Amino acid sequence: MPDVLSHDLIIFGAGLAGLRAAIEASRVAQGKIDIAVVTKNQMMRAHSVAAEGGTAAMMRPEDGDSFELHAWDTVKGSDFLADQDVVDLFVHTMPSEILQLDHWGIPWTRREDGRIAQRPFGGHSYPRAVLAADKTGFFELQTLYDTLLKYNNATHYNEHFVTSILVENNEFRGLTVIDMTTGQFKLIRGKALIIASGGGGTLYGFTTYSQTVTGDGMALAYRAGIPLEDMEFLQFHPTGLVPSGILITEACRGEGGYLLNNKGERFMIKYAPSKIELAPRDMISRSEMIEIEEGRGFKGPRGLDYIHLDLRHLGADRINEALPLIREVCIEFNDLDPIKEPIPCRPVAHYSMGGIETDITGATRVKGVWAAGEAACVSLHGANRLGSNSTAECLVWGKVTGGESARYVREISHFPAVSENAIEAERKRIFEGLLSKRGPENLYDIRRELRSCMDTHVGVFRTGDGLCKALQTIKELQKRYENISIADKGARYNTNLIHAIEVGNLLDLAEITVAGAVKRAESRGAHARRDFATRDDENWLKHTLALYSPEGPKLDYKPVTITTWKPVERKY
Ligand SMILES: Cc1cc2nc3c(=O)[nH]c(=O)nc-3n(C[C@H](O)[C@H](O)[C@H](O)COP(=O)(O)OP(=O)(O)OC[C@H]3O[C@@H](n4cnc5c(N)ncnc54)[C@H](O)[C@@H]3O)c2cc1C
């Protein structure tokens, strides 16, 4: 038997969603439940730390903003695939989250009159992104982490890699983890679980995400019998820095930056005349690709042709005050000062709209399991997320799932039993199966080829032929993955083994993403099919569900919740 640890509530992930959940669970239970927060890197190294531009909330009703307007922007932005009851809960909860963080000490950027500042973001009809310069995620995560330290009922498991979610009789039993510092295999028993493990951005080669964002929680939930929802909707952000893919925040356009083609034209005027550079991301990304494909882009390295993001007219003072990180990144990585030169950008894989299916409270179909943040699909973003709605989502459903799970845990007197067979099967899968592999295939070649396949065939524009090719390639890569070799047989910090597990997860997620995309014969939000160029509400106003089977995902569908707004043509 492995080492066995027990905690009432386990939080899988220490990003904005996980930390917000931990605080709320502690508060609701008045410190009387025992919480584990598990992360594969260090606290404060979750990818949330990279969030730049802002967090959306309706803060100024006296100045023309309203809950209805935020909700409408989100629903229209989602290309009508968002569940409208979810959107309603979201917009009404956010203002108090902004004030809560303020009370916990976050240094929100202020207006001249001392009130919390807000900046414009794409697809929003009011400047509603609350910000801390262009380091919003860093300050949010730091504030939540500091606040969590005030409670002494949470144990932090840094560098513990979760390998499986144990479910029996449709009820949560525990997690298996590898303590990366020692290589030890452990069981963490629990009464309840919140999966807050982030997105799967590194399915792609050209991405804003770090190598740690590998969709583990989504893949593990899927294998544990929880469906994944709407995985074909992957957001491409319009301004990834060429050639690295580092995010150049939408706040640059919120502050007044222009997108220019090689003729010096603000090309967005023709695609979205009322919003121009502040149209939603799916629309701008498609427009950029059209400009590039029709010869109005700039030649970039490795096929990464680009357009220009021009900030020069904002002037040095504005850039230094509002976008200091962006200036630093451009200087450090491209030897380019945006005060003097335009920034080379193109669409970049950025955000998973899909994820673990939950209801409006973040509960999954498995008793005792909730999901929150980018790992989850509570159906807030539908087919296209609006910028600054994601960090906000993490706060809202961190709070909701933390409260729900704490109340649930307090009703349960004993830890549900975990079958020894299940634990042993997982130990064998990793330490006798994966770790002992000495096959001819190179893990890193497989990862590279997977990413190149996704970049090529499952990008901003898709076709049925390309998607079928991608599915075939993914299936071949899955076969080759069976014959990899793990060169490092050591116990401590065996990153070779960890990468192998992550690649296994990515392969499953790629298969699910593409399977859903092949079937969805329409264009909606971030899923733009050249062979089905328009939205088809009659046949496709529905969510995709992918259910696990050993042969591959089985697809099912469920209706979208429409309470207020019927779908209309989406124009900006
Ligand atoms: C560069 C960048 C800028 C962004 N800017 C904005 C912005 O301005 N506004 C906005 O609203 N959104 C923004 N986003 C999106 C937003 O930041 C993310 O969607 C959000 O922060 C995700 O938070 P999370 O808590 O769900 O996951 P994460 O912050 O990714 O945390 C996931 C956690 O799960 C842990 N984990 C994962 N797998 C395992 C495993 N196998 N075992 C153990 N632990 C594991 C990780 O270690 C981590 O602690 C940005 C995204 C990027 C990439």
The ligand as a Gaussian input file, in Angstrom:
#p B3LYP/6-31G(d) Opt

LIG

0 1
 C       -0.721000      34.766000     -20.538000
 C       -2.157000      34.740000     -20.108000
 C       -2.808000      35.904000     -19.763000
 C       -4.139000      35.889000     -19.358000
 N       -4.743000      37.063000     -19.003000
 C       -6.043000      37.032000     -18.572000
 C       -6.688000      38.242000     -18.159000
 O       -6.119000      39.325000     -18.169000
 N       -7.976000      38.152000     -17.754000
 C       -8.661000      36.971000     -17.723000
 O       -9.823000      36.951000     -17.309000
 N       -8.049000      35.808000     -18.090000
 C       -6.763000      35.813000     -18.506000
 N       -6.157000      34.646000     -18.874000
 C       -6.834000      33.374000     -18.624000
 C       -6.776000      33.057000     -17.127000
 O       -5.570000      33.535000     -16.589000
 C       -6.863000      31.567000     -16.824000
 O       -7.940000      30.999000     -17.535000
 C       -7.073000      31.327000     -15.336000
 O       -6.124000      32.029000     -14.573000
 C       -6.987000      29.833000     -15.023000
 O       -6.990000      29.673000     -13.623000
 P       -7.258000      28.262000     -12.969000
 O       -7.288000      28.467000     -11.493000
 O       -8.430000      27.611000     -13.596000
 O       -5.991000      27.364000     -13.406000
 P       -4.416000      27.601000     -13.243000
 O       -4.051000      28.934000     -12.764000
 O       -3.820000      27.130000     -14.534000
 O       -4.028000      26.589000     -12.087000
 C       -4.036000      25.191000     -12.281000
 C       -3.460000      24.519000     -11.054000
 O       -3.603000      23.099000     -11.204000
 C       -2.367000      22.470000     -10.895000
 N       -2.278000      21.193000     -11.616000
 C       -2.533000      20.958000     -12.937000
 N       -2.306000      19.644000     -13.208000
 C       -1.922000      19.051000     -12.054000
 C       -1.566000      17.718000     -11.678000
 N       -1.553000      16.702000     -12.561000
 N       -1.253000      17.481000     -10.382000
 C       -1.258000      18.481000      -9.460000
 N       -1.576000      19.761000      -9.752000
 C       -1.912000      20.029000     -11.034000
 C       -1.320000      23.482000     -11.336000
 O       -0.097000      23.207000     -10.717000
 C       -1.978000      24.776000     -10.841000
 O       -1.725000      24.935000      -9.473000
 C       -4.829000      34.661000     -19.315000
 C       -4.186000      33.477000     -19.677000
 C       -2.867000      33.514000     -20.089000
 C       -2.198000      32.239000     -20.516000

